[in-house]
Amino acid sequence: MENLDEKIKNEIIIELGLFDKVKKYGWKSLTAKETGRIGGLITKRKKLMQMEKQSRVAGQNL
């Protein structure tokens, strides 16, 4: 079973059009720029998810 980080990472590589490259050549085939972009988007997405979770919890406590 895929954990949340892996799921997010796979969604992002699909969105960036890198899925086929990773599938064919492996993760080591990515450039530093590509991996940095993936890492940045993972961080951004996780922060957004945390903010949404906090917002839902705050709404339930009203």
mmCIF file of the N, C-alpha and C atoms, coordinates in Angstrom:
data_MODEL
# 
_entry.id   MODEL 
# 
loop_
_atom_site.group_PDB 
_atom_site.id 
_atom_site.type_symbol 
_atom_site.label_atom_id 
_atom_site.label_alt_id 
_atom_site.label_comp_id 
_atom_site.label_asym_id 
_atom_site.label_entity_id 
_atom_site.label_seq_id 
_atom_site.pdbx_PDB_ins_code 
_atom_site.Cartn_x 
_atom_site.Cartn_y 
_atom_site.Cartn_z 
_atom_site.occupancy 
_atom_site.B_iso_or_equiv 
_atom_site.pdbx_formal_charge 
_atom_site.auth_seq_id 
_atom_site.auth_comp_id 
_atom_site.auth_asym_id 
_atom_site.auth_atom_id 
_atom_site.pdbx_PDB_model_num 
ATOM 1   N N  . MET A 1 1  ? 0.837   -1.195 0.000   1.00 0.00 ? 1  MET A N  1 
ATOM 2   C CA . MET A 1 1  ? 0.000   0.000  0.000   1.00 0.00 ? 1  MET A CA 1 
ATOM 3   C C  . MET A 1 1  ? 0.876   1.251  0.000   1.00 0.00 ? 1  MET A C  1 
ATOM 4   N N  . GLU A 1 2  ? 0.461   2.189  -0.779  1.00 0.00 ? 2  GLU A N  1 
ATOM 5   C CA . GLU A 1 2  ? 1.198   3.430  -0.971  1.00 0.00 ? 2  GLU A CA 1 
ATOM 6   C C  . GLU A 1 2  ? 0.916   4.400  0.177   1.00 0.00 ? 2  GLU A C  1 
ATOM 7   N N  . ASN A 1 3  ? 1.982   4.983  0.763   1.00 0.00 ? 3  ASN A N  1 
ATOM 8   C CA . ASN A 1 3  ? 1.736   5.966  1.812   1.00 0.00 ? 3  ASN A CA 1 
ATOM 9   C C  . ASN A 1 3  ? 1.410   7.325  1.188   1.00 0.00 ? 3  ASN A C  1 
ATOM 10  N N  . LEU A 1 4  ? 1.016   8.268  2.028   1.00 0.00 ? 4  LEU A N  1 
ATOM 11  C CA . LEU A 1 4  ? 0.566   9.572  1.539   1.00 0.00 ? 4  LEU A CA 1 
ATOM 12  C C  . LEU A 1 4  ? 1.659   10.304 0.762   1.00 0.00 ? 4  LEU A C  1 
ATOM 13  N N  . ASP A 1 5  ? 2.897   10.264 1.262   1.00 0.00 ? 5  ASP A N  1 
ATOM 14  C CA . ASP A 1 5  ? 4.000   10.935 0.570   1.00 0.00 ? 5  ASP A CA 1 
ATOM 15  C C  . ASP A 1 5  ? 4.219   10.366 -0.828  1.00 0.00 ? 5  ASP A C  1 
ATOM 16  N N  . GLU A 1 6  ? 4.171   9.050  -0.937  1.00 0.00 ? 6  GLU A N  1 
ATOM 17  C CA . GLU A 1 6  ? 4.346   8.414  -2.246  1.00 0.00 ? 6  GLU A CA 1 
ATOM 18  C C  . GLU A 1 6  ? 3.199   8.780  -3.183  1.00 0.00 ? 6  GLU A C  1 
ATOM 19  N N  . LYS A 1 7  ? 2.000   8.822  -2.641  1.00 0.00 ? 7  LYS A N  1 
ATOM 20  C CA . LYS A 1 7  ? 0.834   9.172  -3.459  1.00 0.00 ? 7  LYS A CA 1 
ATOM 21  C C  . LYS A 1 7  ? 0.969   10.595 -3.993  1.00 0.00 ? 7  LYS A C  1 
ATOM 22  N N  . ILE A 1 8  ? 1.358   11.513 -3.123  1.00 0.00 ? 8  ILE A N  1 
ATOM 23  C CA . ILE A 1 8  ? 1.535   12.912 -3.539  1.00 0.00 ? 8  ILE A CA 1 
ATOM 24  C C  . ILE A 1 8  ? 2.641   13.004 -4.584  1.00 0.00 ? 8  ILE A C  1 
ATOM 25  N N  . LYS A 1 9  ? 3.755   12.329 -4.325  1.00 0.00 ? 9  LYS A N  1 
ATOM 26  C CA . LYS A 1 9  ? 4.889   12.368 -5.253  1.00 0.00 ? 9  LYS A CA 1 
ATOM 27  C C  . LYS A 1 9  ? 4.486   11.844 -6.627  1.00 0.00 ? 9  LYS A C  1 
ATOM 28  N N  . ASN A 1 10 ? 3.748   10.752 -6.663  1.00 0.00 ? 10 ASN A N  1 
ATOM 29  C CA . ASN A 1 10 ? 3.320   10.188 -7.940  1.00 0.00 ? 10 ASN A CA 1 
ATOM 30  C C  . ASN A 1 10 ? 2.327   11.095 -8.654  1.00 0.00 ? 10 ASN A C  1 
ATOM 31  N N  . GLU A 1 11 ? 1.422   11.725 -7.917  1.00 0.00 ? 11 GLU A N  1 
ATOM 32  C CA . GLU A 1 11 ? 0.494   12.681 -8.533  1.00 0.00 ? 11 GLU A CA 1 
ATOM 33  C C  . GLU A 1 11 ? 1.270   13.829 -9.181  1.00 0.00 ? 11 GLU A C  1 
ATOM 34  N N  . ILE A 1 12 ? 2.289   14.316 -8.485  1.00 0.00 ? 12 ILE A N  1 
ATOM 35  C CA . ILE A 1 12 ? 3.062   15.450 -8.991  1.00 0.00 ? 12 ILE A CA 1 
ATOM 36  C C  . ILE A 1 12 ? 3.869   15.080 -10.226 1.00 0.00 ? 12 ILE A C  1 
ATOM 37  N N  . ILE A 1 13 ? 4.512   13.895 -10.228 1.00 0.00 ? 13 ILE A N  1 
ATOM 38  C CA . ILE A 1 13 ? 5.291   13.547 -11.422 1.00 0.00 ? 13 ILE A CA 1 
ATOM 39  C C  . ILE A 1 13 ? 4.388   13.352 -12.628 1.00 0.00 ? 13 ILE A C  1 
ATOM 40  N N  . ILE A 1 14 ? 3.158   12.909 -12.397 1.00 0.00 ? 14 ILE A N  1 
ATOM 41  C CA . ILE A 1 14 ? 2.203   12.799 -13.496 1.00 0.00 ? 14 ILE A CA 1 
ATOM 42  C C  . ILE A 1 14 ? 1.836   14.193 -13.999 1.00 0.00 ? 14 ILE A C  1 
ATOM 43  N N  . GLU A 1 15 ? 1.545   15.111 -13.066 1.00 0.00 ? 15 GLU A N  1 
ATOM 44  C CA . GLU A 1 15 ? 1.181   16.488 -13.441 1.00 0.00 ? 15 GLU A CA 1 
ATOM 45  C C  . GLU A 1 15 ? 2.306   17.191 -14.192 1.00 0.00 ? 15 GLU A C  1 
ATOM 46  N N  . LEU A 1 16 ? 3.559   16.907 -13.812 1.00 0.00 ? 16 LEU A N  1 
ATOM 47  C CA . LEU A 1 16 ? 4.707   17.545 -14.459 1.00 0.00 ? 16 LEU A CA 1 
ATOM 48  C C  . LEU A 1 16 ? 5.126   16.843 -15.751 1.00 0.00 ? 16 LEU A C  1 
ATOM 49  N N  . GLY A 1 17 ? 4.477   15.741 -16.066 1.00 0.00 ? 17 GLY A N  1 
ATOM 50  C CA . GLY A 1 17 ? 4.808   15.008 -17.290 1.00 0.00 ? 17 GLY A CA 1 
ATOM 51  C C  . GLY A 1 17 ? 6.086   14.192 -17.183 1.00 0.00 ? 17 GLY A C  1 
ATOM 52  N N  . LEU A 1 18 ? 6.462   13.815 -15.956 1.00 0.00 ? 18 LEU A N  1 
ATOM 53  C CA . LEU A 1 18 ? 7.703   13.079 -15.745 1.00 0.00 ? 18 LEU A CA 1 
ATOM 54  C C  . LEU A 1 18 ? 7.489   11.593 -15.467 1.00 0.00 ? 18 LEU A C  1 
ATOM 55  N N  . PHE A 1 19 ? 6.246   11.157 -15.426 1.00 0.00 ? 19 PHE A N  1 
ATOM 56  C CA . PHE A 1 19 ? 5.953   9.770  -15.068 1.00 0.00 ? 19 PHE A CA 1 
ATOM 57  C C  . PHE A 1 19 ? 6.622   8.783  -16.015 1.00 0.00 ? 19 PHE A C  1 
ATOM 58  N N  . ASP A 1 20 ? 6.508   9.011  -17.310 1.00 0.00 ? 20 ASP A N  1 
ATOM 59  C CA . ASP A 1 20 ? 7.083   8.076  -18.286 1.00 0.00 ? 20 ASP A CA 1 
ATOM 60  C C  . ASP A 1 20 ? 8.602   8.008  -18.158 1.00 0.00 ? 20 ASP A C  1 
ATOM 61  N N  . LYS A 1 21 ? 9.245   9.170  -17.913 1.00 0.00 ? 21 LYS A N  1 
ATOM 62  C CA . LYS A 1 21 ? 10.695  9.212  -17.755 1.00 0.00 ? 21 LYS A CA 1 
ATOM 63  C C  . LYS A 1 21 ? 11.117  8.398  -16.534 1.00 0.00 ? 21 LYS A C  1 
ATOM 64  N N  . VAL A 1 22 ? 10.409  8.581  -15.421 1.00 0.00 ? 22 VAL A N  1 
ATOM 65  C CA . VAL A 1 22 ? 10.733  7.841  -14.196 1.00 0.00 ? 22 VAL A CA 1 
ATOM 66  C C  . VAL A 1 22 ? 10.474  6.348  -14.391 1.00 0.00 ? 22 VAL A C  1 
ATOM 67  N N  . LYS A 1 23 ? 9.372   6.018  -15.043 1.00 0.00 ? 23 LYS A N  1 
ATOM 68  C CA . LYS A 1 23 ? 9.032   4.615  -15.272 1.00 0.00 ? 23 LYS A CA 1 
ATOM 69  C C  . LYS A 1 23 ? 10.080  3.928  -16.155 1.00 0.00 ? 23 LYS A C  1 
ATOM 70  N N  . LYS A 1 24 ? 10.530  4.636  -17.178 1.00 0.00 ? 24 LYS A N  1 
ATOM 71  C CA . LYS A 1 24 ? 11.457  4.038  -18.137 1.00 0.00 ? 24 LYS A CA 1 
ATOM 72  C C  . LYS A 1 24 ? 12.900  4.005  -17.628 1.00 0.00 ? 24 LYS A C  1 
ATOM 73  N N  . TYR A 1 25 ? 13.346  5.126  -17.004 1.00 0.00 ? 25 TYR A N  1 
ATOM 74  C CA . TYR A 1 25 ? 14.752  5.255  -16.636 1.00 0.00 ? 25 TYR A CA 1 
ATOM 75  C C  . TYR A 1 25 ? 15.025  5.278  -15.129 1.00 0.00 ? 25 TYR A C  1 
ATOM 76  N N  . GLY A 1 26 ? 13.978  5.360  -14.323 1.00 0.00 ? 26 GLY A N  1 
ATOM 77  C CA . GLY A 1 26 ? 14.158  5.386  -12.874 1.00 0.00 ? 26 GLY A CA 1 
ATOM 78  C C  . GLY A 1 26 ? 14.294  6.802  -12.326 1.00 0.00 ? 26 GLY A C  1 
ATOM 79  N N  . TRP A 1 27 ? 14.239  6.898  -11.005 1.00 0.00 ? 27 TRP A N  1 
ATOM 80  C CA . TRP A 1 27 ? 14.297  8.205  -10.341 1.00 0.00 ? 27 TRP A CA 1 
ATOM 81  C C  . TRP A 1 27 ? 15.631  8.900  -10.557 1.00 0.00 ? 27 TRP A C  1 
ATOM 82  N N  . LYS A 1 28 ? 16.701  8.137  -10.728 1.00 0.00 ? 28 LYS A N  1 
ATOM 83  C CA . LYS A 1 28 ? 18.030  8.729  -10.916 1.00 0.00 ? 28 LYS A CA 1 
ATOM 84  C C  . LYS A 1 28 ? 18.160  9.485  -12.231 1.00 0.00 ? 28 LYS A C  1 
ATOM 85  N N  . SER A 1 29 ? 17.224  9.293  -13.135 1.00 0.00 ? 29 SER A N  1 
ATOM 86  C CA . SER A 1 29 ? 17.283  9.969  -14.429 1.00 0.00 ? 29 SER A CA 1 
ATOM 87  C C  . SER A 1 29 ? 16.828  11.430 -14.346 1.00 0.00 ? 29 SER A C  1 
ATOM 88  N N  . LEU A 1 30 ? 16.212  11.813 -13.232 1.00 0.00 ? 30 LEU A N  1 
ATOM 89  C CA . LEU A 1 30 ? 15.718  13.182 -13.100 1.00 0.00 ? 30 LEU A CA 1 
ATOM 90  C C  . LEU A 1 30 ? 16.860  14.142 -12.821 1.00 0.00 ? 30 LEU A C  1 
ATOM 91  N N  . THR A 1 31 ? 16.724  15.360 -13.330 1.00 0.00 ? 31 THR A N  1 
ATOM 92  C CA . THR A 1 31 ? 17.729  16.392 -13.084 1.00 0.00 ? 31 THR A CA 1 
ATOM 93  C C  . THR A 1 31 ? 17.505  16.986 -11.698 1.00 0.00 ? 31 THR A C  1 
ATOM 94  N N  . ALA A 1 32 ? 18.493  17.730 -11.233 1.00 0.00 ? 32 ALA A N  1 
ATOM 95  C CA . ALA A 1 32 ? 18.363  18.411 -9.940  1.00 0.00 ? 32 ALA A CA 1 
ATOM 96  C C  . ALA A 1 32 ? 17.197  19.392 -9.979  1.00 0.00 ? 32 ALA A C  1 
ATOM 97  N N  . LYS A 1 33 ? 17.016  20.044 -11.101 1.00 0.00 ? 33 LYS A N  1 
ATOM 98  C CA . LYS A 1 33 ? 15.910  20.998 -11.245 1.00 0.00 ? 33 LYS A CA 1 
ATOM 99  C C  . LYS A 1 33 ? 14.564  20.289 -11.116 1.00 0.00 ? 33 LYS A C  1 
ATOM 100 N N  . GLU A 1 34 ? 14.448  19.130 -11.766 1.00 0.00 ? 34 GLU A N  1 
ATOM 101 C CA . GLU A 1 34 ? 13.199  18.370 -11.706 1.00 0.00 ? 34 GLU A CA 1 
ATOM 102 C C  . GLU A 1 34 ? 12.914  17.874 -10.294 1.00 0.00 ? 34 GLU A C  1 
ATOM 103 N N  . THR A 1 35 ? 13.928  17.326 -9.638  1.00 0.00 ? 35 THR A N  1 
ATOM 104 C CA . THR A 1 35 ? 13.715  16.818 -8.282  1.00 0.00 ? 35 THR A CA 1 
ATOM 105 C C  . THR A 1 35 ? 13.428  17.955 -7.309  1.00 0.00 ? 35 THR A C  1 
ATOM 106 N N  . GLY A 1 36 ? 14.066  19.100 -7.512  1.00 0.00 ? 36 GLY A N  1 
ATOM 107 C CA . GLY A 1 36 ? 13.783  20.259 -6.670  1.00 0.00 ? 36 GLY A CA 1 
ATOM 108 C C  . GLY A 1 36 ? 12.356  20.733 -6.845  1.00 0.00 ? 36 GLY A C  1 
ATOM 109 N N  . ARG A 1 37 ? 11.896  20.742 -8.073  1.00 0.00 ? 37 ARG A N  1 
ATOM 110 C CA . ARG A 1 37 ? 10.507  21.138 -8.354  1.00 0.00 ? 37 ARG A CA 1 
ATOM 111 C C  . ARG A 1 37 ? 9.529   20.167 -7.690  1.00 0.00 ? 37 ARG A C  1 
ATOM 112 N N  . ILE A 1 38 ? 9.807   18.880 -7.797  1.00 0.00 ? 38 ILE A N  1 
ATOM 113 C CA . ILE A 1 38 ? 8.948   17.874 -7.165  1.00 0.00 ? 38 ILE A CA 1 
ATOM 114 C C  . ILE A 1 38 ? 8.922   18.089 -5.654  1.00 0.00 ? 38 ILE A C  1 
ATOM 115 N N  . GLY A 1 39 ? 10.098  18.258 -5.043  1.00 0.00 ? 39 GLY A N  1 
ATOM 116 C CA . GLY A 1 39 ? 10.177  18.472 -3.604  1.00 0.00 ? 39 GLY A CA 1 
ATOM 117 C C  . GLY A 1 39 ? 9.434   19.716 -3.153  1.00 0.00 ? 39 GLY A C  1 
ATOM 118 N N  . GLY A 1 40 ? 9.575   20.786 -3.922  1.00 0.00 ? 40 GLY A N  1 
ATOM 119 C CA . GLY A 1 40 ? 8.877   22.022 -3.593  1.00 0.00 ? 40 GLY A CA 1 
ATOM 120 C C  . GLY A 1 40 ? 7.369   21.865 -3.658  1.00 0.00 ? 40 GLY A C  1 
ATOM 121 N N  . LEU A 1 41 ? 6.897   21.171 -4.677  1.00 0.00 ? 41 LEU A N  1 
ATOM 122 C CA . LEU A 1 41 ? 5.454   20.957 -4.819  1.00 0.00 ? 41 LEU A CA 1 
ATOM 123 C C  . LEU A 1 41 ? 4.905   20.010 -3.757  1.00 0.00 ? 41 LEU A C  1 
ATOM 124 N N  . ILE A 1 42 ? 5.707   19.029 -3.352  1.00 0.00 ? 42 ILE A N  1 
ATOM 125 C CA . ILE A 1 42 ? 5.281   18.137 -2.269  1.00 0.00 ? 42 ILE A CA 1 
ATOM 126 C C  . ILE A 1 42 ? 5.101   18.944 -0.989  1.00 0.00 ? 42 ILE A C  1 
ATOM 127 N N  . THR A 1 43 ? 6.089   19.786 -0.675  1.00 0.00 ? 43 THR A N  1 
ATOM 128 C CA . THR A 1 43 ? 6.015   20.621 0.523   1.00 0.00 ? 43 THR A CA 1 
ATOM 129 C C  . THR A 1 43 ? 4.808   21.540 0.473   1.00 0.00 ? 43 THR A C  1 
ATOM 130 N N  . LYS A 1 44 ? 4.598   22.177 -0.658  1.00 0.00 ? 44 LYS A N  1 
ATOM 131 C CA . LYS A 1 44 ? 3.466   23.087 -0.822  1.00 0.00 ? 44 LYS A CA 1 
ATOM 132 C C  . LYS A 1 44 ? 2.139   22.355 -0.635  1.00 0.00 ? 44 LYS A C  1 
ATOM 133 N N  . ARG A 1 45 ? 2.033   21.192 -1.246  1.00 0.00 ? 45 ARG A N  1 
ATOM 134 C CA . ARG A 1 45 ? 0.792   20.417 -1.164  1.00 0.00 ? 45 ARG A CA 1 
ATOM 135 C C  . ARG A 1 45 ? 0.528   19.936 0.260   1.00 0.00 ? 45 ARG A C  1 
ATOM 136 N N  . LYS A 1 46 ? 1.583   19.495 0.965   1.00 0.00 ? 46 LYS A N  1 
ATOM 137 C CA . LYS A 1 46 ? 1.412   19.028 2.336   1.00 0.00 ? 46 LYS A CA 1 
ATOM 138 C C  . LYS A 1 46 ? 1.009   20.183 3.263   1.00 0.00 ? 46 LYS A C  1 
ATOM 139 N N  . LYS A 1 47 ? 1.586   21.368 3.050   1.00 0.00 ? 47 LYS A N  1 
ATOM 140 C CA . LYS A 1 47 ? 1.197   22.535 3.847   1.00 0.00 ? 47 LYS A CA 1 
ATOM 141 C C  . LYS A 1 47 ? -0.264  22.887 3.594   1.00 0.00 ? 47 LYS A C  1 
ATOM 142 N N  . LEU A 1 48 ? -0.673  22.843 2.357   1.00 0.00 ? 48 LEU A N  1 
ATOM 143 C CA . LEU A 1 48 ? -2.058  23.140 2.007   1.00 0.00 ? 48 LEU A CA 1 
ATOM 144 C C  . LEU A 1 48 ? -3.004  22.131 2.651   1.00 0.00 ? 48 LEU A C  1 
ATOM 145 N N  . MET A 1 49 ? -2.630  20.864 2.618   1.00 0.00 ? 49 MET A N  1 
ATOM 146 C CA . MET A 1 49 ? -3.460  19.830 3.240   1.00 0.00 ? 49 MET A CA 1 
ATOM 147 C C  . MET A 1 49 ? -3.567  20.054 4.748   1.00 0.00 ? 49 MET A C  1 
ATOM 148 N N  . GLN A 1 50 ? -2.455  20.443 5.384   1.00 0.00 ? 50 GLN A N  1 
ATOM 149 C CA . GLN A 1 50 ? -2.463  20.708 6.819   1.00 0.00 ? 50 GLN A CA 1 
ATOM 150 C C  . GLN A 1 50 ? -3.354  21.895 7.147   1.00 0.00 ? 50 GLN A C  1 
ATOM 151 N N  . MET A 1 51 ? -3.284  22.938 6.326   1.00 0.00 ? 51 MET A N  1 
ATOM 152 C CA . MET A 1 51 ? -4.121  24.117 6.548   1.00 0.00 ? 51 MET A CA 1 
ATOM 153 C C  . MET A 1 51 ? -5.599  23.765 6.393   1.00 0.00 ? 51 MET A C  1 
ATOM 154 N N  . GLU A 1 52 ? -5.926  22.949 5.389   1.00 0.00 ? 52 GLU A N  1 
ATOM 155 C CA . GLU A 1 52 ? -7.310  22.528 5.188   1.00 0.00 ? 52 GLU A CA 1 
ATOM 156 C C  . GLU A 1 52 ? -7.800  21.697 6.370   1.00 0.00 ? 52 GLU A C  1 
ATOM 157 N N  . LYS A 1 53 ? -6.937  20.840 6.881   1.00 0.00 ? 53 LYS A N  1 
ATOM 158 C CA . LYS A 1 53 ? -7.295  20.006 8.029   1.00 0.00 ? 53 LYS A CA 1 
ATOM 159 C C  . LYS A 1 53 ? -7.553  20.887 9.256   1.00 0.00 ? 53 LYS A C  1 
ATOM 160 N N  . GLN A 1 54 ? -6.682  21.871 9.496   1.00 0.00 ? 54 GLN A N  1 
ATOM 161 C CA . GLN A 1 54 ? -6.853  22.771 10.624  1.00 0.00 ? 54 GLN A CA 1 
ATOM 162 C C  . GLN A 1 54 ? -8.131  23.588 10.480  1.00 0.00 ? 54 GLN A C  1 
ATOM 163 N N  . SER A 1 55 ? -8.446  23.982 9.264   1.00 0.00 ? 55 SER A N  1 
ATOM 164 C CA . SER A 1 55 ? -9.656  24.748 8.998   1.00 0.00 ? 55 SER A CA 1 
ATOM 165 C C  . SER A 1 55 ? -10.905 23.917 9.308   1.00 0.00 ? 55 SER A C  1 
ATOM 166 N N  . ARG A 1 56 ? -10.881 22.642 8.901   1.00 0.00 ? 56 ARG A N  1 
ATOM 167 C CA . ARG A 1 56 ? -12.016 21.755 9.183   1.00 0.00 ? 56 ARG A CA 1 
ATOM 168 C C  . ARG A 1 56 ? -12.183 21.547 10.685  1.00 0.00 ? 56 ARG A C  1 
ATOM 169 N N  . VAL A 1 57 ? -11.064 21.345 11.393  1.00 0.00 ? 57 VAL A N  1 
ATOM 170 C CA . VAL A 1 57 ? -11.112 21.129 12.835  1.00 0.00 ? 57 VAL A CA 1 
ATOM 171 C C  . VAL A 1 57 ? -11.631 22.383 13.530  1.00 0.00 ? 57 VAL A C  1 
ATOM 172 N N  . ALA A 1 58 ? -11.154 23.547 13.105  1.00 0.00 ? 58 ALA A N  1 
ATOM 173 C CA . ALA A 1 58 ? -11.615 24.808 13.690  1.00 0.00 ? 58 ALA A CA 1 
ATOM 174 C C  . ALA A 1 58 ? -13.108 25.005 13.456  1.00 0.00 ? 58 ALA A C  1 
ATOM 175 N N  . GLY A 1 59 ? -13.587 24.615 12.285  1.00 0.00 ? 59 GLY A N  1 
ATOM 176 C CA . GLY A 1 59 ? -14.998 24.732 11.958  1.00 0.00 ? 59 GLY A CA 1 
ATOM 177 C C  . GLY A 1 59 ? -15.860 23.812 12.801  1.00 0.00 ? 59 GLY A C  1 
ATOM 178 N N  . GLN A 1 60 ? -15.326 22.658 13.161  1.00 0.00 ? 60 GLN A N  1 
ATOM 179 C CA . GLN A 1 60 ? -16.071 21.710 13.982  1.00 0.00 ? 60 GLN A CA 1 
ATOM 180 C C  . GLN A 1 60 ? -16.157 22.160 15.432  1.00 0.00 ? 60 GLN A C  1 
ATOM 181 N N  . ASN A 1 61 ? -15.194 22.996 15.845  1.00 0.00 ? 61 ASN A N  1 
ATOM 182 C CA . ASN A 1 61 ? -15.148 23.433 17.231  1.00 0.00 ? 61 ASN A CA 1 
ATOM 183 C C  . ASN A 1 61 ? -15.997 24.678 17.487  1.00 0.00 ? 61 ASN A C  1 
ATOM 184 N N  . LEU A 1 62 ? -16.729 25.142 16.495  1.00 0.00 ? 62 LEU A N  1 
ATOM 185 C CA . LEU A 1 62 ? -17.565 26.338 16.682  1.00 0.00 ? 62 LEU A CA 1 
ATOM 186 C C  . LEU A 1 62 ? -18.823 26.032 17.418  1.00 0.00 ? 62 LEU A C  1 
# 
